[in-house]
Amino acid sequence: LEMMNITKGTKDGKLVADFKSYLSNWAPLLQKMCVGLDEEIAIVVALEIAATGGGDLGQVLSTGMTFRFLLPTLFDEEIVTEDAILKWAEERGEESDESPRVKLFQSKPVQEFLDWVAEESEDEDDSDGEDDDDDSEEE
């Protein structure tokens, strides 16, 4: 993110496009480094830390929809899974302080994205369960 030279004038669309461009180079390395759920969560936390840090980078990432746009980009580029996002959300949801990280997590755009991920996860679980039911009915 620091190599992207993000400034206060950077628009969300350009930032996401640039982020995807950088991920095209870095995704293979990040995917190899993510040998488990903890590593995937660490990537989300690193994004969160950048968004709540100081300077132009923190100001841009923590305002508007930017953080909310970058989370699904990590998901779409297969850097992090639904499980990692939901686990991060579960951990952050258990915190009760008023830290910038919790405020970012509680923002409406982030919560809307997390609701969507949870619904997708449930739909996936339901369709997996339906397949099992279909198999048992055939027997």
WOPE-V416360 format. One record per residue. PHI is phi in whole degrees, -180 to 180 (* if undefined). OMEGA is omega as a letter, one per 30 degrees, with the letter a starting at -180 (NA if undefined). Layout:
# WOPE-V416360
PHI:OMEGA
PHI:OMEGA
This chain:
# WOPE-V416360
*:a
-65:l
-71:a
-80:l
53:l
-75:l
-122:a
-59:a
-84:a
-70:l
-81:a
-56:a
-61:l
-66:a
-62:a
-65:l
-62:l
-64:l
-61:l
-62:l
-63:l
-65:l
-65:l
-60:l
-85:a
-93:a
-55:a
-58:l
-67:l
-62:l
-65:l
-70:a
-74:a
-86:a
-89:a
-165:a
-62:a
-61:l
-69:l
-64:l
-62:l
-60:l
-67:l
-63:l
-64:l
-62:l
-63:l
-62:l
-64:l
-62:a
-72:a
-107:l
-82:a
-85:l
74:a
-61:a
-57:l
-63:a
-65:a
-71:a
-70:a
-93:a
-109:l
61:a
-100:a
-57:l
-60:l
-63:l
-74:a
-75:l
-58:l
-67:l
-65:l
-61:l
-70:a
-63:a
-85:l
60:l
-88:l
-126:a
-100:l
-54:a
-59:a
-67:a
-64:a
-67:l
-67:l
-59:a
-63:l
-62:l
-64:a
-70:l
-67:l
-80:l
-81:a
-119:a
-77:a
-108:a
-66:l
-57:l
-65:l
-69:l
-62:l
-62:l
-58:a
-81:a
-62:a
-57:l
-61:l
-67:l
-64:l
-64:l
-65:l
-63:l
-61:l
-63:l
-61:l
-63:l
-64:l
-61:l
-63:l
-65:l
-62:l
-65:l
-64:l
-64:a
-70:l
-65:l
-67:l
-65:l
-62:l
-64:l
-65:l
-63:l
-64:a
-72:l
-71:a
-71:a
-74:NA
